[in-house]
Every structure is written in C-alpha cells, then in structure tokens.
Amino acid sequence: MENARDKIQEWAQQVQEHQTAGWDSLPEIYLYMDQVITYMERQLNLFGRDEESVLLTPSMINNYVKDRVLPRPDKKKYGREHLAMLTIISLLKQVLSIQDISAVLNSGSGEDFQKEIYESFRVAQQEELASVCERVNTAVEHGEEDLLWLACALAIEASARRIVAERILSEISRSKAESEDK
C-alpha cells in the first residue's frame, strides 16, 4: 500500500516531467465543446487538488465567453487561442479573480499577443513548478512533518503573491480608467 509520501513524490515527479503544450503544439483544427473538455482534461489533469478535481466544465467555458474573458467561438468551434486562454484561466482562477484574469488576457489583441502571453505563462509556470517540486522532494525525504510545514509555507507564499498580484492589477486598472476619463 502506497503511503502519502510516496504518492506525493510520484505526483511531483509527474509534474516535473509534464510539458504543457506549447502554442505550436496546440491543435490547429477547431474543436467542439466536448472535444475541448477532453483536450483540456488531459492538459490540466495534474493540477487539481486530487484525481477527481474538475478544473473546467462546459458551463464555465460558456460563462467565460458570456463575461468576455474568452472570445466567442466560431460557429460553436474553439481554436488554438481558446485552448491557450482556457489553460491560463483554469490555472489562474485558483489565485486571481476572473475579472483580474480578464484584465490580463484582454490587455492586448491579436494572435501574436495571445501567443506571447500563453508562452510566457507556460514557461513561467514550468519554472515555478520545477522549483516547488524540488522543495517537495526534499521535504518528502525528511518526512511527513516537513511536508506539512512545506504546505504551510507554500500557502503563505501563495497568499503573499496573490496580494501583490491583485494590488498591481488594481493599480494598473485604476491608472487606465483615470487616463480614459481625461
């Protein structure tokens, strides 16, 4: 029977080996909603709280479109840009509000912008996950108590980083609104 430390170590190894699809590796063909969900489940399966976690549903996608966080699909078909933005939304919504994510995703336009923001996100995420997984592996070697302390430390770091990210986004949004009013 596998213990928690073994499962955590195995998960950390999978995360370190995982490669979120690069822009050029995202499907070039348009996908219907059920195909999008299947594709995204494969993209995101390691990033949920556990194996049963659902990070994206059809109603979530519809709400993102309705709230203009995600561009409207073309005849109910979703393209590469949708998949890229859904990846970012699904992983950032655990930390930022949908309004803040929308502000970031909609701060520019065009395929070049979408590609740049997606690739920047993907690379930064991979680097951060590699760093965190190294810390996890070290804690696993020392025991469950070290894992608990690491979980607390990571939560504190996440909270601090969320606070800073929200302040930055708030100030930029306020500054833009003031500029538009003049």
N, C-alpha and C positions, 0 to 999 in steps of 0.2 A: 504494500500500500504506500502510495506516494504521500509524503508529508508536505506541509505548506512551503517549507523552504525549497524543496525540490521543484514544486510547481512554479514558485516564483522565479527560481533560477532558469527553469525551462522557458517560461514566458519571456524573461529578459533576453535570453538567447535568441528567441524568435523575433523579438523587436529589433535587436541589433542586426539580424540578418535580413529583416524586412526592407524592401525598397518601395516606397510609394512611387507609383508610376510617374515618370517624367511627362512633360507636356507632349512630346513627340510619341510617347508610348500610349497615350490615351486613345481610345477608339476614334477613328476618323469618321466612321459612319454614325448616322443619327440613330438613337435608341428610343424605344417606347418606355413608358414608366416602369413596367415590370422588369425590363432589361436593365434600366438604370439602377433599380433597387438591388438586383442580383449583382451587378458590377460593383456597386458601392459597398455592399456587404463584404465582398472579397477585399476591397481596398481598406476597409475600416475594421475588419474583424478582430484585430489585435488591440484596438484602442478603447474597447468598452471596459466597464468595471469587471465583467466576467463574461463567460462564453454566451450567456443568454441575453446580454445587453443589446438593445436595438438603438442604433445611433441615427437612423434615418428611415422615415416611412413616407408613403405617397402623400399623406395629408401634410406632413412637414414640408415637402417639396412644393405642394400647392400653396401653402401659406407663404413660403419664401417668394414665390412668384407674385402672389397677391400683394405682398408687402414691398415689392420691388427690390428685394435683396438679390434675387436671381432673375435674369432676363426671361421673358416669356419663351416657351418652347415654340418651335416652328412646326405647326400642324401636329401638335402633341408629340413631337420628337425632340429629343435633347442631344446636343452636340458636345464636343470636346470642352468648350468653355463652360457649359453647365456642369459637367463632371468635375472639372477643376474647382469651380466655385463651390460645389457641393462638398467636396473634400475639405476645403478650408472652413466652410460654415460648420460642418459636422464636428470638426475637431476644435474649433474656437468657441463654439456656443457653450461649451462647458466652462469657459472662463470669461467670455465677454457677452454683453447683451447683443441681441440680433441687430438692434439699432447701431451699435458701435461697429459690428462686423460689416453692416451695410455701408457705413461711412467709409470704411477702409476699401471695400470691394468696389465701391462706386466713386472713388476719388479720381478715377481716370476712365478712359474709354478705349475701345478698340482691342483687337486680338493681341497686338504687341503688349499692351498694358496687362491684359489678363494673363498672358504667358509669363510676363516678368513677375507679376505678383505671385502667381502659382509656383513658379520655380524658386523664387526667394523663400516662400513659405515652406516648400518641400525640403529644401536644403537646410534651412534653419531648424526645422522640426527634426530632421535626421541627426543633425549635430547635437541638439539638446537631448534627444532620446539616447544617443550613444553615451553621452556624458552621464546621464542619470542611470543608465543600465550598468555602467562601471561601478557606480556607487552602490547599486543594488547587489551586484555580485560580491563586492567587498563585505557588505552587511550580511549577506547570506552565509559567508564563511565564518562570521563571528557569532551568528545565532539569531534566534527569534527576537530577543530583546533589542539587538541592534537594528533589526528590520522595523520594529515598532518605532524606534527613535528616528530612523530614516523617514518613515512615513510621516511622522510629525514635522520633521524638518522640511520635507518636500511640500507639505501642505502650507507651512508658514511662508516658504519661498513663493509658492503659487499665489497665495493671498497678497503678499507684498508686490509681486509683479503685476497682478491684476489691478491693484490700487493705482500703481504708477501708469499702467496702460490706460486705464479709464481716465485718469487726470489728463494725460497727454491728448487723448482723443477728444475730451471735453473742451480743453483749451483751444485746440485746432478748430473744432466745430464752432465755438463761440467767436473766435477770430474771423472765420469765414463769414459768419452771419453778420458781424459788425461791418465787414468790408462790403457786403452786398447791400447793407442798409444805407451806405454813404453814396 
